[in-house]
Amino acid sequence: MTRKWSLFTKMVTFLALLLLAIAGLYGYTVATSIDTVQRELETSRINQLMFLADRLENDIDQLALNAYNLLQDQSVRDYAILPAIEHLVDRNRLKMTITEKLKLQSTASAWTNTLTVYFPQTGDVMSSDAYRALKPEYDFNELKPDQWTFDMLTGEFILYVPDREQAGDVSVILSFPSENIRKLLASYEGQSRPYMYHPSGRFIFDYNMDSVTAIRMAGHLEGRKINGSVSMVTEANGMSYMVNAMPTVLDGWVLVEFTPLERILQPIRKSTTLFAGATAALLCLGVAFAFVLYRNVQLPIRKLVSSLARFKEGDYGVRIGFVPTREFRLLTEGFNEMAKRVGDLIDKVLTEQLRAKEAEFKQLQSQINPHFLYNCLFFIKSKARIGDTESVEAMALSLGEYYRYMTRTEKDMVPLRSELDLIRNYVSILNLRKPRIDYVVDVSEELMDLPIPRLLLQPLVENAVMHGIEPKTGRGTLRITGRKLPDGFVLAVEDDGVGMTPEALHRLRGQLRGPKSEESGYGVWNVKQRFVQKFGPGAVLEVDSTAGEGTTVTLRCESGKQEESRHDDSAR
């Protein structure tokens, strides 16, 4: 009796501690969620402000472009030098032409704007607004060339564009009312309402803006130099707000928006209260059901633990054969299904390993091309007959090194520099027979000792020579490049040969994605299988080709895990 009660007490204590741990984890999760929501909200609001700022910049740049284009207009230039050509042109007609162009360009924009042309030497003024043509209101001493200026009296933004090439003979003044910006702000379809703010205390609000709160939010930006996006959390009216700001193309003006955080975070805080109540209720229910759990859980768990121990020892055929209680039915069925899948997976892995070894062996055999050897021996015979001992020696040395590497099978993995030496010997042999291949190696030194499967690049090089460079007229270039990635590496075999048609490239890519077939051959398909088998799912082989320009085969490994490390991990 004492023993049973002791176990019962332990179970109650365990459940209590478990609930407390869950409560602590939930509290941490809530805090993390609030932080994540704030960061996501910040990102979302900044992106929306950036989009709005881009719209504003595009509209303003389009207007400014009209002003700069006017300086290049031939009619405007002719009028600037009118005293010199007045005998050649009709002054009034030219003036009417310029005025019509100003009106046309002004009305072509979706924004309300005024274009004015001023000729300092003659004092003539022409404008898309007839009133301003009669009474110009601009103080050129207050305007900064090529910069937007805000006129507080008229509520307009003004751009002064002097013609520097004509020594001040003509100037263009572009102006638009702040109402354009107000309409743009009103078209914003976000949860908050953005507005424009200038450190001098000027504002441009949308029609429905809470200006009092907006001014208070802008006060938190005073004294800060805003060169990029700014985000902060502040308090106002007893509430927390997220304030986001971004500079605009208008000098000194900043886009600002604010969002009350209480509205966003209220669901999370409400769920926290509900969870606290639920945790207390579960604690009480846990005590009530502890004894029931002891009787109905303990025995099935013992059977499950025993089966897991056998499974851990390597008995993958173990199954839970008894009919459990209803509560444990899914658990036992899941265990049995897991054991079956693990067993099947082990069988599959063993089968794939056997297939990989077989493919590797066939690939190795395929490299020993007797036709290639016969041609080399015939070359040696021919050169020996004419007494060219230097060529005979070079061919014999390269051929010996080539076949010594090809026939060695004691090592699965070799350094990349050894594979490149093999390819160098291969190309040297081909160039001795017929010098038409330029061989370029552009591989970073840090990759030279990278372990790769033997004969990984050789089939790709041989394909590039046989199917790319040999059918080509004239010399060809074979290039091998390689660079290290943050979490892996990339190798590429390139040629400038005849390339492949889009249909042939599509067919080859389809063969590489599918199983081994008689059509696909052993070359590239076998390289892909060995590459993936050695470096895992993060390894990919890509083929790109253009007819008449060449072919590139890329080996990319993003995982950075080689086969030896995976074997070591499994052994541990």
Summary of the structure (lengths in Angstrom):
residues: 572
radius of gyration: 39.5
end to end distance: 44.7
largest distance: 125.5
contacts: 1630
relative contact order: 0.06
helix: 55%
strand: 19%
